[in-house]
Amino acid sequence: MRIVNWNVNSARTRVDRMTDFLQRHDVDVLAVQETKCTDAQFPYLAFEALGYEVAHYGLNQWNGVAIISRVGIDDVRTSFPGQPGFTKDPSAPQDVEARAIGALCGGVDIWSLYVPNGRELDHPHYTYKLCWLHALLEVGDTWLEQGRQIALVGDWNIAPYDHDVWDIKAFEGQTHVSQPEREAFFAFAQHGWDEVTRERVSQYTYWDYQKLRFPKNEGMRIDFIYASPQLAARVTAASIDRDERKGKGASDHVPVIIDLA
């Protein structure tokens, strides 16, 4: 079974690249982030024509997550229990954003997750990011207790180590590399999850569109797959498709691929 994670940065813009990728890599399940469309706008037919089912959750032109599967999609959930919300006005109701979707695919409970960016260290969005991760960690503990095969797949918007960015000095005082963010990321491993790509993949997964970041290989590693012990034991390989960052119409992220026995 092959599971892939990919922040596509607009599903409607990348639909042809997505369908080509699915066929070229013989993908069973594709977890997608930043679809940037509503449910009504998602290009379902392109994937259904290839024999895939789609579960999508999008509210507007921001965020948006999806799971695309040819091994079934059951028990779809469009948020995780306790998922916090966010609005610019702290006195207003904090709306739960389209950042998480879960489904049972081929016996594996897969969550496609788009972790909040955080924006700036003194911004309310940064506090929201940390709260969001803590809430996921808490509910994740209950999932681990169930002893099931579970994958937390997504754009985590965190570079856990200094070598996960091209120049740590360039990120001084910024999000993605702060100690609280890194502690929130590593907490999942401390609670029993296994990040299954670290020992198998050494490349970056994201390169900004600006300042020729990709040709210069000035990237970041921020896309990861945490697996429950029961699922981690099945992982046989992991890789990225760096070619998907090349050419016209590329996303700024590349697909992260794992294979299961």
BELLINKA-V183667 format. One record per pair of residues at least 24 apart in sequence whose C-alpha atoms are under 8 Angstrom apart, sorted by the first residue. I is the first residue (numbers start at 1). J is the second residue. D is the distance in whole Angstrom. If there is no record, write none. Layout:
I/J/D ; I/J/D
This chain:
1/27/8 ; 1/28/6 ; 1/259/6 ; 1/260/5 ; 1/261/7 ; 2/26/8 ; 2/27/5 ; 2/28/5 ; 2/29/7 ; 2/257/7 ; 2/258/6 ; 2/259/5 ; 2/260/6 ; 3/27/7 ; 3/28/6 ; 3/29/5 ; 3/30/6 ; 3/31/8 ; 3/257/6 ; 3/258/5 ; 3/259/6 ; 4/29/6 ; 4/30/5 ; 4/31/6 ; 4/255/6 ; 4/256/6 ; 4/257/4 ; 4/258/6 ; 5/30/6 ; 5/31/5 ; 5/32/6 ; 5/112/8 ; 5/153/6 ; 5/154/6 ; 5/223/8 ; 5/224/8 ; 5/225/8 ; 5/255/6 ; 5/256/5 ; 5/257/7 ; 6/30/7 ; 6/31/6 ; 6/32/5 ; 6/33/6 ; 6/154/7 ; 6/155/8 ; 6/253/7 ; 6/254/6 ; 6/255/5 ; 6/256/6 ; 7/32/6 ; 7/33/4 ; 7/34/6 ; 7/35/8 ; 7/154/7 ; 7/155/7 ; 7/251/7 ; 7/253/6 ; 7/254/7 ; 7/255/7 ; 8/32/7 ; 8/33/6 ; 8/34/6 ; 8/35/7 ; 8/251/5 ; 8/252/8 ; 8/253/7 ; 8/254/8 ; 9/33/7 ; 9/34/5 ; 9/35/6 ; 9/36/7 ; 9/251/6 ; 9/252/7 ; 9/253/8 ; 10/34/6 ; 10/35/4 ; 10/36/5 ; 10/37/7 ; 11/35/5 ; 11/36/7 ; 11/37/8 ; 11/42/7 ; 11/43/7 ; 12/37/8 ; 12/42/7 ; 12/43/6 ; 13/249/7 ; 14/249/7 ; 14/250/7 ; 14/251/7 ; 15/43/7 ; 15/46/7 ; 17/250/8 ; 19/46/7 ; 19/47/7 ; 28/69/6 ; 28/70/5 ; 28/71/6 ; 29/67/7 ; 29/68/6 ; 29/69/4 ; 29/70/7 ; 29/71/7 ; 29/105/7 ; 30/67/6 ; 30/68/5 ; 30/69/6 ; 31/65/8 ; 31/66/6 ; 31/67/5 ; 31/68/6 ; 31/110/8 ; 31/111/8 ; 31/112/5 ; 31/153/7 ; 31/154/7 ; 32/65/6 ; 32/66/5 ; 32/67/6 ; 32/68/8 ; 32/112/6 ; 32/154/8 ; 33/63/7 ; 33/64/6 ; 33/65/5 ; 33/66/7 ; 33/99/8 ; 33/112/7 ; 33/113/7 ; 33/114/6 ; 33/154/7 ; 33/155/7 ; 34/62/7 ; 34/63/5 ; 34/64/5 ; 34/65/6 ; 34/114/7 ; 35/62/8 ; 35/63/6 ; 35/64/5 ; 35/65/6 ; 35/66/7 ; 36/60/7 ; 36/61/4 ; 36/62/5 ; 36/63/5 ; 36/64/5 ; 37/61/5 ; 37/62/7 ; 37/63/8 ; 37/64/6 ; 38/64/7 ; 56/101/8 ; 57/98/6 ; 57/101/7 ; 58/98/5 ; 59/97/8 ; 59/98/6 ; 63/97/8 ; 63/98/6 ; 63/99/6 ; 63/114/7 ; 64/98/5 ; 64/99/6 ; 65/98/6 ; 65/99/6 ; 65/100/6 ; 65/101/6 ; 65/112/6 ; 65/113/7 ; 65/114/7 ; 66/101/7 ; 66/112/7 ; 67/101/7 ; 67/102/8 ; 67/103/7 ; 67/112/7 ; 69/105/7 ; 71/105/6 ; 71/106/5 ; 72/104/7 ; 72/105/5 ; 72/106/6 ; 73/103/6 ; 73/104/6 ; 73/105/5 ; 73/106/8 ; 74/103/6 ; 74/104/5 ; 74/105/7 ; 75/102/8 ; 75/103/5 ; 75/104/6 ; 76/101/7 ; 76/102/6 ; 76/103/4 ; 76/104/7 ; 77/101/6 ; 77/102/5 ; 77/103/6 ; 78/102/7 ; 80/136/7 ; 80/139/8 ; 81/139/7 ; 82/135/6 ; 82/136/8 ; 82/139/7 ; 83/132/6 ; 83/135/6 ; 83/136/7 ; 84/128/8 ; 84/131/7 ; 84/132/6 ; 84/135/7 ; 85/128/8 ; 86/125/8 ; 86/128/7 ; 107/149/7 ; 108/148/8 ; 108/149/5 ; 108/150/6 ; 108/151/7 ; 108/231/8 ; 109/148/8 ; 109/149/6 ; 109/150/5 ; 109/151/6 ; 110/150/6 ; 110/151/5 ; 110/152/6 ; 110/153/7 ; 111/150/8 ; 111/151/6 ; 111/152/5 ; 111/153/6 ; 111/154/8 ; 112/152/7 ; 112/153/5 ; 112/154/5 ; 113/152/7 ; 113/153/6 ; 113/154/5 ; 113/155/6 ; 113/156/7 ; 114/154/6 ; 114/155/5 ; 114/156/6 ; 114/157/8 ; 115/154/8 ; 115/155/6 ; 115/156/5 ; 115/157/6 ; 116/156/8 ; 116/157/7 ; 117/157/6 ; 117/175/8 ; 117/176/8 ; 118/175/6 ; 118/176/8 ; 119/175/7 ; 120/174/6 ; 120/175/6 ; 121/173/7 ; 121/174/6 ; 121/175/6 ; 126/175/8 ; 130/180/8 ; 130/181/7 ; 130/184/7 ; 133/184/7 ; 133/185/8 ; 134/184/7 ; 137/187/8 ; 137/188/6 ; 141/191/7 ; 144/192/8 ; 144/228/7 ; 147/228/8 ; 147/230/7 ; 148/228/7 ; 148/230/6 ; 148/231/8 ; 149/227/8 ; 149/228/6 ; 149/229/8 ; 149/230/5 ; 149/231/5 ; 150/227/6 ; 150/228/5 ; 150/230/8 ; 150/231/6 ; 151/225/7 ; 151/226/6 ; 151/227/5 ; 151/228/7 ; 151/231/7 ; 152/225/6 ; 152/226/5 ; 152/227/6 ; 153/224/6 ; 153/225/5 ; 153/226/7 ; 154/223/6 ; 154/224/6 ; 154/225/7 ; 155/222/6 ; 155/223/4 ; 155/224/7 ; 156/222/6 ; 156/223/6 ; 156/224/7 ; 157/222/5 ; 157/223/7 ; 158/182/7 ; 158/185/7 ; 158/221/8 ; 158/222/5 ; 159/220/7 ; 159/221/6 ; 159/222/5 ; 160/185/7 ; 160/186/8 ; 160/222/8 ; 164/204/7 ; 164/220/5 ; 164/221/5 ; 164/222/8 ; 165/204/8 ; 165/218/7 ; 165/219/6 ; 165/220/4 ; 165/221/7 ; 166/217/8 ; 166/218/5 ; 166/219/6 ; 166/220/7 ; 167/218/8 ; 188/226/8 ; 192/228/7 ; 192/229/7 ; 193/226/6 ; 193/227/6 ; 193/228/5 ; 193/229/7 ; 194/226/5 ; 194/227/5 ; 194/228/6 ; 194/229/7 ; 194/232/6 ; 195/224/7 ; 195/225/6 ; 195/226/4 ; 195/227/6 ; 196/224/8 ; 196/225/6 ; 196/226/6 ; 196/227/7 ; 196/232/7 ; 196/235/7 ; 196/238/8 ; 197/224/7 ; 197/225/7 ; 197/238/6 ; 197/239/8 ; 197/258/8 ; 200/237/7 ; 200/238/6 ; 200/239/7 ; 201/238/6 ; 201/239/6 ; 201/240/7 ; 203/240/8 ; 205/240/8 ; 205/242/8 ; 205/253/6 ; 205/254/5 ; 205/255/8 ; 205/256/8 ; 206/252/6 ; 206/253/4 ; 206/254/7 ; 207/252/5 ; 207/253/7 ; 208/252/6 ; 209/252/6 ; 214/245/8 ; 223/256/7 ; 224/256/8 ; 234/260/5 ; 234/261/5 ; 235/259/6 ; 235/260/4 ; 235/261/6 ; 236/260/6 ; 236/261/6
